């Protein structure tokens, strides 16, 4: 049985964001096929005990989970962090170069290594890749790129407030340099879509495998009759989601609010900012829920979900969840980028506020269109079940070449 070390930037419990859900499902897939160790940063709010129990249910003993607490930077680490910044490390990535993380990684390698495959979750953790190459030269090193991080920043910068743009452009250049260095050194890179795969190849990735985001189909049951609410689902502490919600509430909702009555605009997702909280109306027709145990009940009451996203990378789990719930999706082209959608068949596309409003009016006045979109979207979602995606990842790692091992080396871009 091959041995895998998964290195995570957080404990993915609770799995209340698209990123933590992807992380959790890929760890589940790897634990079902391989002997796995997990090295994870432990942040405030993470449920390490719950994650430990979850791994135990998969047959992974607690001794195989290695947690790294990230306290405030100690005086002895200030100099190394300053050096990292001067070397060009992006500002928001410096904490992942800290000595305590490197020491924990060395300890895991010394006590548990060597490993056949080392799986770096997010570009942030891939900064350990050169050290992994030094300590475990035979391992197949893989980076899971949830987003093409430099592309995400490139799209955010022109939409941000003018005072922020110089910083974001500076950060973009540094992230692009880091991303180029890491993906070119990795043996394999995982991408969420063919669009991301092409961008990663341009950055120098030698071997790219498309491992799409998925959906837990049993959590979502399509309703026989459409509801009345307009729903937006997403983590509100991710700037592209906040931008989309503010645009939806301020520019789209006023155009259709009276026509969609008694339906409400429901903003569902954790950590809403003060700006998002301020959107709530006294009559309850615009509601900000904050964190919820499950988005399924809110989707079950939805006429549609509207996603006026203007920045982002990867693929949107919110689209797949709405599709699995049989909820019509009105979205920008960016919001459905990388997904096999067809305008008028399983999604309605819109860019301007007026186009969103017109699409929502069509749905309100055309139940047959709602049924068609819902049915076709559900069929699309069924091809993105996590079980199949996880099985594909397991096959991919089973056949990955290990230096000195007998795995098979493939070429080009594969889709699992």
Secondary structure, 3 states (H helix, E strand, C coil): CCEEEEEECCCCCCCCCHHHHHHHHHHHHHHHHCEEEEEEEECCCCCHHHHHHHHHHCCCCHHHEEEEECCCCCHHHHHHHHHHHHCCCCHHHHHHHCHHHHHHHHHHHHHHCCCCEEEEEHHHHHHHHHHHHHHCCCCEEEEECCCCHHHHHHHHHCCCCHHHHHHHHHHHHHHHHHHHHHHHHCCEEEECCHHHHHHHHHCCCCCEEECCCCECHHHCCCCCCCCCEEEEECCCCCHHHHHHHHHHHHHHHHHHHHHHCCCCEEEECCCCCHHHHCCCCCCCCEEEEECCCCCHHHHHCEEEEEECCCCCCCCCHHHHHHHHCCCEEEECCCCCCCCCCCECCCEEECCCHHHHHHHHHHHHHCHHHHHHHHHHHHHHHHCCEHHHHHHHHHHHHHCCCCCCCCCCCCCCEEEC
